[in-house]
């Protein structure tokens, strides 16, 4: 009997293979739209100054909505990703003969362990850009981006975020969100927050990393930053140390 047949007979009595565990949740992303913008034509873009060309880019980029959704690890929010932003800007920049070139990149890195004891690298990139117009003149701009990665992609991610920040900020791109003035809320008596209430909010899995940064600023203003509370392990810990530790854990977990 051949070895192939023997293995087949042994497999008959073998227990069924364990089911494949479900994939972890990831961000729900809509397909990028097709951008159809008429090119500059055979004669190229109109030879105007860099500032005028950029203002025309602003005029063409009317809105980039926050259509991408993140829903994982207990955190939900909408955002405008790098790909969606570049997908909207690239054809418009070409139409008006505008180049966006990084002329100086400054980065800083910090390594730490997340809650799973896995090494993460945080990268902050500050980039000086030169924006050229169709006549060859230019003006400078600067933006910064921050990213986390467990491999070797942190610097590239941070630079991509800095590009998104530059394009959205320099072009003053609307989000399409409701105007804050469209709602009215009558101000009532201010609620006095206690150190314990801040502790509970920091430890809540629904509290985003951005909110934790905001909490830290509130604690400084309220002179509660060094207040001591019982953490989730029943140990004494200052709110400053607790917020920083949880913030790092949330970033390390992709939140």
C-alpha positions as CSV (number, residue, x, y, z in Angstrom):
1,X,0.0,0.0,0.0
2,X,1.4,3.4,-1.0
3,X,2.3,6.0,1.7
4,X,-0.3,8.3,0.1
5,X,-3.1,5.7,0.7
6,X,-1.9,5.1,4.2
7,X,-2.0,8.8,5.0
8,X,-5.5,9.0,3.5
9,X,-6.7,6.1,5.7
10,X,-5.2,7.7,8.8
11,X,-6.9,11.0,7.9
12,X,-10.3,9.3,7.9
13,X,-10.2,8.7,11.7
14,X,-8.4,12.0,12.4
15,X,-10.4,14.6,14.4
16,X,-11.8,17.5,12.4
17,X,-9.5,20.5,12.1
18,X,-10.1,23.4,14.5
19,X,-12.1,26.1,13.0
20,X,-10.2,29.2,11.8
21,X,-10.6,32.0,14.3
22,X,-12.4,35.0,12.9
23,X,-10.3,37.9,11.6
24,X,-9.9,40.8,14.0
25,X,-12.2,43.8,13.3
26,X,-10.8,46.4,11.0
27,X,-11.7,49.8,9.7
28,X,-14.6,49.8,7.3
29,X,-13.5,51.8,4.3
30,X,-15.6,52.7,1.3
31,X,-14.1,52.3,-2.2
32,X,-12.3,55.5,-3.3
33,X,-14.3,57.4,-5.9
34,X,-13.1,57.9,-9.4
35,X,-12.0,61.5,-9.9
36,X,-12.8,62.9,-13.3
37,X,-11.2,66.4,-13.8
38,X,-10.4,67.9,-17.2
39,X,-6.7,68.2,-17.7
40,X,-4.8,71.4,-18.6
41,X,-4.8,70.6,-22.3
42,X,-2.0,70.4,-24.9
43,X,-0.7,73.9,-24.1
44,X,-0.3,73.1,-20.3
45,X,-1.8,75.0,-17.4
46,X,-2.1,78.8,-17.4
47,X,1.1,80.5,-16.4
48,X,0.0,82.2,-13.2
49,X,1.9,82.6,-9.9
50,X,2.1,79.7,-7.4
51,X,-0.3,81.5,-5.0
52,X,-2.9,82.0,-7.7
53,X,-2.6,78.4,-8.9
54,X,-3.0,77.2,-5.3
55,X,-6.1,79.3,-4.9
56,X,-7.5,77.6,-8.0
57,X,-6.8,74.2,-6.4
58,X,-8.7,75.4,-3.4
59,X,-11.6,76.4,-5.6
60,X,-11.8,73.0,-7.2
61,X,-11.5,71.0,-4.0
62,X,-14.9,71.9,-2.5
63,X,-15.3,69.1,0.1
64,X,-13.8,65.8,1.2
65,X,-16.2,64.2,3.6
66,X,-15.2,62.0,6.5
67,X,-16.6,58.9,4.8
68,X,-14.2,56.4,6.1
69,X,-15.2,54.6,9.3
70,X,-13.0,53.1,12.1
71,X,-14.9,50.5,14.2
72,X,-12.5,48.3,16.2
73,X,-11.4,47.7,19.8
74,X,-14.4,49.5,21.2
75,X,-13.6,52.8,19.3
76,X,-15.7,54.3,16.5
77,X,-15.1,57.4,14.5
78,X,-15.2,58.8,11.0
79,X,-12.1,60.1,9.2
80,X,-10.6,61.2,5.9
81,X,-7.7,58.9,5.1
82,X,-4.5,59.8,3.3
83,X,-5.4,57.8,0.1
84,X,-8.8,59.6,-0.2
85,X,-7.2,63.0,0.3
86,X,-4.5,62.4,-2.3
87,X,-7.0,60.8,-4.7
88,X,-9.0,64.1,-4.6
89,X,-6.0,66.4,-4.8
90,X,-3.7,64.7,-7.4
91,X,-5.7,65.4,-10.6
92,X,-6.5,69.0,-9.5
93,X,-2.8,69.7,-8.8
94,X,-1.9,68.4,-12.3
95,X,-4.6,70.4,-13.9
96,X,-3.2,73.7,-12.5
97,X,0.5,72.8,-12.8
98,X,1.1,72.7,-9.0
99,X,3.9,70.6,-7.5
100,X,4.0,69.8,-3.8
101,X,7.6,68.7,-2.9
102,X,9.1,67.9,0.5
103,X,12.3,69.9,1.0
104,X,13.1,69.0,4.5
105,X,12.0,66.1,6.8
106,X,12.7,66.1,10.5
107,X,11.7,63.0,12.5
108,X,11.8,61.9,16.1
109,X,11.2,58.3,17.4
110,X,10.2,56.8,20.7
111,X,10.0,53.1,21.5
112,X,7.7,51.6,24.2
113,X,5.8,48.5,25.1
114,X,2.0,48.3,24.7
115,X,-0.4,46.4,27.0
116,X,0.5,43.2,25.2
117,X,4.2,43.7,25.9
118,X,4.8,44.3,22.2
119,X,7.4,46.8,21.1
120,X,5.9,49.8,19.3
121,X,7.7,52.7,17.7
122,X,6.2,56.1,17.7
123,X,7.4,58.5,14.9
124,X,6.7,62.2,14.7
125,X,7.6,63.8,11.3
126,X,7.8,67.6,10.7
127,X,8.1,68.3,7.0
128,X,8.9,71.5,5.2
129,X,7.2,71.6,1.8
130,X,7.8,73.7,-1.3
131,X,4.7,74.4,-3.4
132,X,5.6,75.3,-6.9
133,X,3.3,77.0,-9.4
134,X,3.3,76.6,-13.2
135,X,5.6,79.6,-13.7
136,X,8.3,78.0,-11.5
137,X,7.9,80.3,-8.5
138,X,7.1,78.8,-5.1
139,X,6.2,79.3,-1.5
140,X,7.0,77.2,1.6
141,X,4.6,75.4,3.9
142,X,5.1,73.1,6.9
143,X,3.1,70.3,8.5
144,X,3.6,67.5,11.0
145,X,2.4,63.9,11.3
146,X,2.5,61.2,13.9
147,X,2.2,57.4,13.6
148,X,2.7,54.1,15.4
149,X,4.1,50.9,13.9
150,X,5.5,47.6,15.2
151,X,7.7,47.1,12.1
152,X,9.5,49.6,9.8
153,X,6.7,51.6,8.5
154,X,6.3,54.3,11.2
155,X,8.3,57.0,9.4
156,X,6.5,56.4,6.1
157,X,3.1,56.5,7.8
158,X,4.0,59.7,9.7
159,X,5.1,61.4,6.5
160,X,1.8,60.3,4.8
161,X,-0.2,61.8,7.7
162,X,1.8,65.1,7.4
163,X,1.0,65.2,3.7
164,X,-2.7,64.8,4.4
165,X,-2.6,67.5,7.1
166,X,-0.8,69.9,4.7
167,X,-3.3,69.4,1.8
168,X,-6.4,69.7,4.0
169,X,-5.1,72.6,6.0
170,X,-3.5,74.7,3.3
171,X,-6.5,74.3,1.0
172,X,-9.0,74.8,3.9
173,X,-11.0,71.8,2.8
174,X,-14.5,71.7,4.3
175,X,-15.4,68.4,6.0
176,X,-19.1,68.5,5.1
177,X,-20.0,68.1,8.8
178,X,-22.9,70.1,10.3
179,X,-22.0,73.6,11.2
180,X,-21.3,73.9,15.0
181,X,-23.6,76.9,15.1
182,X,-26.5,74.9,13.7
183,X,-27.3,73.6,17.2
184,X,-28.0,75.5,20.4
185,X,-27.5,74.4,23.9
186,X,-28.3,76.6,26.9
187,X,-25.4,76.7,29.3
188,X,-26.3,75.4,32.8
189,X,-24.3,75.3,36.0
190,X,-20.8,73.9,35.5
191,X,-20.3,70.4,36.8
192,X,-17.4,70.0,39.2
193,X,-15.3,67.0,38.1
194,X,-13.6,64.8,40.7
195,X,-10.4,62.9,40.3
196,X,-12.3,59.6,40.5
197,X,-14.7,60.7,37.6
198,X,-11.6,61.4,35.5
199,X,-10.1,58.1,36.4
200,X,-13.3,56.3,35.3
201,X,-13.4,58.2,32.0
202,X,-9.7,57.4,31.3
203,X,-10.2,53.7,32.0
204,X,-13.4,53.5,29.9
205,X,-12.6,51.5,26.8
206,X,-14.9,53.9,24.8
207,X,-12.6,56.8,25.6
208,X,-10.5,57.6,22.6
209,X,-6.8,58.5,22.7
210,X,-7.7,62.0,21.5
211,X,-10.1,62.5,24.4
212,X,-7.4,61.3,26.8
213,X,-5.1,64.0,25.5
214,X,-7.9,66.5,26.1
215,X,-8.4,65.1,29.6
216,X,-4.7,65.7,30.4
217,X,-5.1,69.4,29.5
218,X,-8.2,69.7,31.7
219,X,-6.4,68.1,34.6
220,X,-3.6,70.7,34.3
221,X,-6.1,73.5,34.2
222,X,-8.0,72.1,37.2
223,X,-4.7,71.5,39.1
224,X,-5.7,67.8,39.3
225,X,-2.8,66.4,37.2
226,X,-1.0,65.0,40.3
227,X,-4.1,63.8,42.2
228,X,-3.7,60.2,43.3
229,X,-6.4,57.6,42.6
230,X,-6.8,53.9,42.7
231,X,-6.1,52.5,39.3
232,X,-7.7,49.3,37.7
233,X,-5.2,47.2,39.7
234,X,-6.1,48.7,43.0
235,X,-2.8,50.6,43.2
236,X,-2.2,54.2,43.9
237,X,-1.3,56.2,40.7
238,X,-1.4,59.8,39.8
239,X,-3.9,60.9,37.1
240,X,-0.9,62.1,35.0
241,X,0.8,58.7,35.1
242,X,-2.6,56.9,34.5
243,X,-3.6,59.0,31.5
244,X,-0.1,58.7,29.9
245,X,0.0,54.9,30.4
246,X,-3.6,54.4,29.0
247,X,-2.9,56.8,26.1
248,X,0.2,54.7,25.1
249,X,-1.8,51.5,25.5
250,X,-4.7,52.8,23.3
251,X,-2.2,53.9,20.6
252,X,-0.4,50.6,20.8
253,X,-3.8,48.8,20.3
254,X,-4.6,50.8,17.2
255,X,-7.0,53.2,18.8
